[in-house]
Amino acid sequence: MRFAIDLPNFAPYADLRTLAQLAREAEEAGWDGFFIWDHIQVAWQDPLADTTVALAAIALATQHVKFGAMVTSLPRRRPWKVAREAVTLDHLSGGRVILGIGLGSDVFAELTTFSEPTGSMIRAEMLDEALAIIEGLWRGEMFSFKGKHYAVNETQFLPRPLQSPRIPIWAAGTWPHPRPFRRAARYEGVVPISTDIEKDLTPADTRAIIDFIKLHRHTNQPFEVVHTGNTTGKSQSQDAEVVGRFADAGATWWFESPLPWRLSFEEVRTRIRSGPPRL
């Protein structure tokens, strides 16, 4: 199992110098990844940083950690822009970026404020078309596309990603809704989300998700399974017991994801500096 920090892109984390410093501290403390949320606004008055610019700052501040947005709400973005940004970050970081994707939600009115489609079926169609476009553009060959929601006239995107065969795509989904997990089975990883942000999924959920993915996955290539949760950093034995249950269930990544309304900035920084759990 590998371990990552997962932070918002708003409130104190909207300061990119601070965020980059936290990423550097996480790498020095032994964390394997550093990920951020992808929001364009929140429902209260807080500063907020652009996700892609923040990822560039993280890339330049670190040398080894995997990083990315977990997850990008792809239907509210232009897929060709996402494709270009991801490849640029891939080259900037020496091949460390991961593209997390999902439908997103309107919990912070990020769709309705900007007159984006809110219907889940429409956004699922947009998501699948956007993924087809991103994959096509990443191949670095002449590419065109015509779908229900997007069209791309013949074009070629260069350079190709450094990572081969492509930048890893991890798909998010709210468990136990099946469609996002069928989608995830086509890619390199899954980021399961609870229906209640205040309530974590269980090891039994992780096992059920892995069983579902196996039913719909048609390759033996490695596949990453993320669990988001929280440990204290104060007792290695207690943290190892918590994390070990998910490792035994088959999770391959533990995302330490402190909710900003639960822990202060200084508490989060202390947790980062104390390092990941040790199994």
Secondary structure by P-SEA (a helix, b strand, c coil): cbbbbbbbcccccccaaaaaaaaaaaaaacccbbbbbbbcccccccccccaaaaaaaaaaaccbbbbbccccccccccaaaaaaaaaaaaaaacccbbbbbccccccccccccccccccaaaaaaaaaaaaaaaaaaacccccccccccccccccccccccccccccbbbbbbcccccaaaaaaaaccbbbbbcccccccccaaaaaaaaaaaaaccccccbbbbbbbbccccccaaaaaaaaaaaaaacccbbbbccccccccaaaaaaaaaaccccc
